[in-house]
């Protein structure tokens, strides 16, 4: 589980990260990374739409992504906002596939 201080919950911050952040995509997800004006820890938010599947499937995908993102928090720049958007193929992807797609996307946006 992500600590409360690392969770992104404000819709305006989600919107700002998606609009002005760097973006990279893979088969199962799209990542948006934006620098936050306010100093603080890197915060992470997730978008898993109904196109991914039923509520059970969406929650399963979200739990997997949350765990993967938590493992990679230390590699992200400080005071950044990361938004991870799951695509419909994420519902059928294995944990390893999601992890490799997330790593590939994070490498691209962190440059």
TORMAR-46699 format. One line per field, with one value per residue: residue number from 1; residue in one letter; y, x, z of N, C-alpha, C in turn. Coordinates in pm, whole numbers, plus 50000, padded with zeros to 5 digits. Layout:
N
nr <- c(NUM:...)
rest <- c(A:...)
n_y <- c(Y:...)
n_x <- c(X:...)
n_z <- c(Z:...)
ca_y <- c(Y:...)
ca_x <- c(X:...)
ca_z <- c(Z:...)
c_y <- c(Y:...)
c_x <- c(X:...)
c_z <- c(Z:...)
***
This chain:
111
nr <- c(1:2:3:4:5:6:7:8:9:10:11:12:13:14:15:16:17:18:19:20:21:22:23:24:25:26:27:28:29:30:31:32:33:34:35:36:37:38:39:40:41:42:43:44:45:46:47:48:49:50:51:52:53:54:55:56:57:58:59:60:61:62:63:64:65:66:67:68:69:70:71:72:73:74:75:76:77:78:79:80:81:82:83:84:85:86:87:88:89:90:91:92:93:94:95:96:97:98:99:100:101:102:103:104:105:106:107:108:109:110:111)
rest <- c(X:X:X:X:X:X:X:X:X:X:X:X:X:X:X:X:X:X:X:X:X:X:X:X:X:X:X:X:X:X:X:X:X:X:X:X:X:X:X:X:X:X:X:X:X:X:X:X:X:X:X:X:X:X:X:X:X:X:X:X:X:X:X:X:X:X:X:X:X:X:X:X:X:X:X:X:X:X:X:X:X:X:X:X:X:X:X:X:X:X:X:X:X:X:X:X:X:X:X:X:X:X:X:X:X:X:X:X:X:X:X)
n_y <- c(49882:50223:50493:50744:51003:50984:50946:51047:51250:51472:51598:51811:51819:51573:51629:51842:51712:51529:51700:51873:51718:51490:51222:50872:50569:50226:49885:49810:50027:50386:50644:50945:51202:51469:51762:51881:52191:52248:52172:51844:51495:51251:51198:50961:50863:50680:50577:50391:50289:50201:50066:49885:49669:49477:49585:49427:49336:49582:49677:49479:49521:49781:49739:49583:49768:49970:49842:49790:50053:50152:50011:50142:50405:50528:50565:50772:51125:51378:51552:51514:51440:51154:50993:50703:50542:50284:50066:49884:49624:49572:49428:49162:49119:48988:49010:49050:49149:49393:49519:49537:49700:49931:50000:50052:50272:50459:50494:50628:50871:50987:51082)
n_x <- c(50084:50047:50189:49990:50083:50196:49999:49797:49524:49369:49163:49227:49506:49561:49460:49633:49881:49843:49799:50030:50249:50522:50478:50447:50385:50274:50185:50002:49963:49967:50184:50213:50426:50492:50655:50619:50511:50516:50736:50809:50724:50728:50425:50168:49915:49631:49454:49193:48981:48635:48657:48856:48756:48532:48431:48571:48788:48907:48983:49168:49369:49440:49544:49769:49917:49957:50121:50346:50423:50487:50721:50894:50920:51149:51313:51211:51205:51231:50951:50756:50477:50309:50107:49939:49785:49574:49531:49290:49415:49557:49406:49438:49703:50006:50163:50436:50447:50309:50487:50723:50631:50570:50826:50959:50813:50856:51130:51142:50996:51141:51375)
n_z <- c(50000:49927:50111:50276:50231:49984:49801:49531:49508:49440:49190:49024:49028:48909:48651:48575:48570:48365:48150:48132:48181:48103:47871:47826:47660:47665:47584:47783:47953:48019:48108:48290:48379:48582:48699:49026:49160:49429:49693:49806:49869:49601:49438:49358:49132:49006:48716:48621:48400:48317:48082:48113:48253:48464:48798:48981:48830:48762:49017:49083:48889:48963:49223:49162:49006:49195:49381:49220:49155:49407:49463:49295:49372:49480:49262:49121:49040:49299:49445:49237:49020:48944:48715:48644:48389:48320:48045:47841:47773:48008:48185:48121:48140:48280:48605:48575:48311:48338:48512:48354:48147:48292:48388:48144:48048:48256:48235:47991:48039:48244:48141)
ca_y <- c(50000:50350:50579:50851:51122:50958:50925:51162:51240:51590:51587:51919:51777:51470:51699:51918:51617:51471:51805:51934:51624:51407:51105:50756:50463:50087:49809:49796:50148:50514:50711:51090:51247:51615:51818:51953:52320:52243:52070:51735:51364:51214:51143:50872:50842:50577:50590:50261:50314:50087:49994:49780:49551:49493:49646:49333:49339:49715:49681:49390:49593:49894:49687:49546:49890:50039:49771:49814:50192:50167:49958:50229:50543:50584:50596:50890:51252:51433:51644:51492:51381:51044:50938:50579:50512:50147:50045:49757:49502:49552:49330:49027:49116:48931:49106:49079:49235:49526:49573:49575:49816:50047:50036:50110:50405:50546:50528:50728:51002:51041:51140)
ca_x <- c(50000:50120:50161:49894:50154:50239:49881:49745:49378:49300:49138:49297:49645:49558:49444:49754:49988:49814:49810:50161:50356:50576:50394:50501:50285:50308:50066:49906:49942:50024:50238:50232:50511:50505:50722:50525:50564:50534:50832:50751:50751:50663:50291:50126:49772:49598:49328:49155:48843:48547:48698:48949:48678:48437:48489:48666:48907:48969:49050:49284:49470:49484:49629:49897:49990:49994:50236:50459:50465:50550:50857:50975:50914:51282:51379:51147:51258:51157:50839:50695:50343:50303:49974:49946:49654:49568:49460:49216:49497:49611:49325:49485:49849:50062:50230:50566:50424:50278:50611:50815:50573:50587:50968:50988:50751:50924:51261:51121:50952:51238:51488)
ca_z <- c(50000:49925:50226:50245:50181:49847:49716:49458:49520:49391:49046:48953:49015:48805:48523:48545:48537:48233:48049:48112:48212:47996:47857:47756:47658:47635:47547:47892:48033:47981:48226:48281:48488:48585:48817:49112:49204:49575:49734:49884:49812:49477:49460:49251:49116:48908:48643:48565:48356:48299:47962:48155:48291:48573:48918:49040:48745:48777:49147:49076:48812:49044:49330:49102:48969:49319:49436:49130:49169:49538:49453:49211:49420:49504:49135:49062:49093:49413:49422:49106:49020:48849:48690:48567:48333:48269:47920:47848:47781:48143:48257:48088:48151:48402:48692:48513:48194:48389:48567:48247:48078:48380:48385:48012:48043:48352:48177:47884:48089:48338:48066)
c_y <- c(50124:50429:50694:50974:51106:50939:51055:51149:51358:51582:51694:51883:51665:51537:51771:51824:51558:51576:51850:51840:51552:51277:50995:50644:50328:50015:49811:49924:50269:50584:50860:51131:51397:51657:51899:52083:52319:52137:51964:51603:51345:51153:51067:50858:50743:50606:50455:50271:50185:50006:49878:49654:49582:49552:49556:49336:49472:49725:49592:49458:49708:49849:49648:49670:49966:49974:49795:49956:50214:50119:50054:50375:50606:50622:50722:51018:51305:51537:51636:51433:51277:50997:50817:50547:50374:50144:49909:49631:49475:49446:49187:49012:49053:49042:49146:49170:49378:49594:49617:49694:49942:50093:50106:50252:50503:50586:50639:50866:51067:51106:51288)
c_x <- c(50088:50088:50069:49962:50197:50122:49835:49593:49303:49285:49210:49445:49657:49555:49571:49867:49967:49835:49953:50278:50407:50498:50469:50398:50344:50178:49960:49879:50007:50066:50256:50315:50530:50579:50619:50590:50595:50637:50764:50782:50681:50528:50246:49974:49746:49463:49302:49008:48764:48581:48793:48873:48580:48507:48595:48798:48980:49045:49174:49399:49527:49576:49766:49980:50038:50119:50361:50512:50536:50695:50950:50977:51052:51354:51323:51206:51170:51055:50786:50556:50340:50159:49991:49805:49657:49485:49390:49303:49558:49532:49374:49635:49892:50129:50364:50551:50393:50405:50708:50762:50590:50733:51005:50934:50822:51062:51246:51083:51053:51357:51478)
c_z <- c(50000:50052:50185:50187:50037:49750:49654:49456:49459:49238:48967:48932:48912:48668:48481:48504:48397:48124:48024:48140:48088:47993:47783:47767:47625:47604:47657:47969:47969:48110:48196:48402:48477:48711:48895:49159:49353:49610:49822:49818:49677:49509:49336:49252:49004:48845:48579:48528:48341:48174:47996:48195:48402:48694:48982:48961:48761:48909:49149:49002:48895:49158:49278:49069:49092:49380:49351:49145:49303:49536:49378:49256:49435:49375:49070:49120:49206:49369:49280:49126:48908:48838:48600:48522:48271:48141:47926:47847:47919:48220:48234:48105:48283:48483:48631:48392:48237:48441:48458:48168:48162:48380:48255:48003:48136:48300:48072:47938:48183:48269:48058)
***
